[in-house]
Amino acid sequence: MPSTNTAPHATRSGMLAAFDRFASRLTRWGGAPVAFALPLLSVGAWAALRHYFQHSEIWQRVINTGTAIVTFLRFS
């Protein structure tokens, strides 16, 4: 795969250059500590609320849906 951070590549298409900038920023953010801390805190809050929801079906669906969406967005 050719490098996308070269000047000739970026001048070929404005849309391609914009996407390259967006993807680079998203990649940097995804590797930041906050990108790990937020899901960790979310799972912690979900686990802490188990007694409040009495292990209900909705309680389980929340974590299943959330993890499926995050997995899809991170790896697609």
C-alpha positions as CSV (number, residue, x, y, z in Angstrom):
1,M,0.0,0.0,0.0
2,P,1.5,3.4,-0.9
3,S,2.3,6.0,1.7
4,T,-0.5,8.5,2.0
5,N,1.5,11.2,3.8
6,T,3.5,12.3,0.7
7,A,2.8,15.6,-1.1
8,P,2.0,14.0,-4.5
9,H,-0.6,11.7,-3.0
10,A,-2.3,14.5,-1.2
11,T,-2.5,16.7,-4.2
12,R,-4.4,14.1,-6.2
13,S,-7.6,14.6,-4.4
14,G,-8.9,17.1,-1.9
15,M,-11.3,14.6,-0.6
16,L,-8.6,12.0,-0.2
17,A,-6.4,14.5,1.7
18,A,-9.3,15.4,4.0
19,F,-10.0,11.7,4.7
20,D,-6.3,11.2,5.4
21,R,-6.2,14.0,8.0
22,F,-9.4,12.7,9.6
23,A,-8.1,9.1,9.8
24,S,-4.8,10.2,11.2
25,R,-6.4,12.2,14.0
26,L,-8.8,9.4,14.8
27,T,-5.9,6.9,14.9
28,R,-3.9,9.2,17.3
29,W,-7.0,9.6,19.6
30,G,-7.7,5.9,19.5
31,G,-4.3,5.2,20.9
32,A,-4.6,7.8,23.7
33,P,-5.1,6.8,27.4
34,V,-8.5,8.4,27.4
35,A,-9.6,5.9,24.7
36,F,-8.9,3.1,27.1
37,A,-10.2,4.9,30.3
38,L,-13.6,5.8,29.0
39,P,-14.7,2.2,28.1
40,L,-13.1,1.0,31.4
41,L,-15.2,3.5,33.4
42,S,-18.3,2.6,31.4
43,V,-17.9,-1.1,32.2
44,G,-17.2,-0.3,35.8
45,A,-20.4,1.8,36.0
46,W,-22.4,-1.0,34.3
47,A,-21.1,-3.6,36.7
48,A,-21.8,-1.3,39.7
49,L,-25.5,-1.0,38.6
50,R,-26.2,-4.7,38.5
51,H,-28.0,-4.8,41.8
52,Y,-30.1,-1.7,40.9
53,F,-31.3,-3.5,37.7
54,Q,-31.3,-6.9,39.4
55,H,-29.4,-8.6,36.6
56,S,-32.3,-7.9,34.3
57,E,-32.4,-8.6,30.5
58,I,-32.1,-4.8,29.8
59,W,-29.0,-4.6,32.0
60,Q,-27.4,-7.3,29.9
61,R,-28.5,-5.8,26.6
62,V,-26.9,-2.5,27.5
63,I,-23.4,-3.9,27.7
64,N,-23.9,-6.3,24.8
65,T,-25.1,-3.5,22.5
66,G,-22.5,-1.1,23.7
67,T,-19.6,-3.5,23.2
68,A,-20.9,-4.5,19.7
69,I,-21.1,-0.9,18.5
70,V,-17.6,-0.1,19.9
71,T,-16.1,-3.2,18.4
72,F,-17.7,-2.5,15.0
73,L,-16.4,1.1,15.0
74,R,-12.9,0.3,16.1
75,F,-12.3,-2.6,13.8
76,S,-14.2,-1.9,10.6
